[in-house]
Amino acid sequence: MTNNYELYKVFYWAAKTGSLTQAAKALFLTQPSVSHAIKQLEDSFGIPLFHRNAKGVVLTQEGSMLYSYIEQSQILISLAEEKMAALKNLESGELRIGGSDSLFKHYLLPYLENFHRMYPNVKLHLNHGTTPEIISVLKEGKIDFGVVRMPIVDPQLEVKESFQLNDCFVAGEQYAELKDKVLSIDELLQYPIILFSRNSRVRMAITELFERYGYSIKPEIEVGSVDLLIEFARRGLGISYVTREFIAKELAEGSLFEVKLDVEMPPSQVGIMIKQSLPLSNAAAKFIELIS
């Protein structure tokens, strides 16, 4: 039988309306086409599905049994079409993002707030973790994309968008004498240094930079969150290495100031990573467009 679905659709509308003419109108077909489709279906089963009368058509007992099944399938197909339309228009669905606590709080939060305001019916699922953890769940297909520090070299992954962040040393009023100075690395290391925990990309980057100049950076304090880096520096416990964009408020109000060095601090790249084999959901594509 050729294209069963189209034949069943004609059968459904003929049974639903009780009229071949009305079925033809609903499906934008000619009445002879509808009659031919019904005959094809009846011939394939070898039994009549309709009784013809002056008013139209009435289901036979066998036709009624077939209709009970076809009706359910049509309802499911209609629901599926409605669901697809809702997903397309972002009236439902979900957005699954992976990233670090600091990137969520200090960078992505305004975009998440804006996206939620625009598409309140799309559920947000945020997966917090280190870069290796985020890469792992991305490759498993558990998130739509990950926002991570670069570089990441993996043939399974692709950078959809990237943006630049700038890291710097900062201190509070306890070290006010350093405000107008430009320090050498040697001079900086005379002060207590506060760094993010050992497995972070930021920590690795500053360690490698200092090693290129022949220095080993040994922090007095190690912490596991950007918020503690900021707070410890504010309270005068040492000089913290943080992302400048994350402390715009503290720099503006003067509770922190940047400690300048006589060496160039290279910017760091943050990438929106996707898995190459997985197409982006409409929600994920809209969010990345929002950031871009």
Buried (B, 14 or more C-beta within 10 A) or exposed (E): EEEEEEBBBBBBBBBBBBBBEBBBBBBEBEBEBBBBBBEBBBEEEEEBBBEEEEEBBEBBEBBEEBBEEBEEEBEEEEEEEEEEEEBEEBBBBBBBBBBBBBBBBBBBEEBBEEBBEEBEEBEBEBBBBBBEBBBBBBBEEEBBBBBBBBEBEEEEBBBBBEBEBEBBBBBBEBBEEBEEEEBEBEBBBEBBBBBBEEEBBBBBBBBEBBEEEEBEBEBEBBBEBBBBBBBBBBEBBBBBBBBBBBBEEBBEEEBBBBBBBEBEBEEBBBBBBBBEEBEBBBBBBBBBEEBE
